């Protein structure tokens, strides 16, 4: 096989992915649920809630040490 490294890595990835999807029931269910979630009409709402929650947690975690430093 005289392909580039990119093509070799792509073939290795798909060999592993196909094998995992063939043998693993929980992974098939996980992908099925992800596809159902993506096709739901509330997908933008779910994404915005996840992004907002993550940003809120990041800023709270970032601000607590500064707030504690301000108190002491």
Protein Blocks (a to p, Z undefined) as FASTA:
>chain_A
ZZdfklmmmmmmmmmmmmmmmmmmklmmmmmmmmmmmmpmklmmmmmmmmmmmmmmmmmm
mmmmmmmmmmZZ
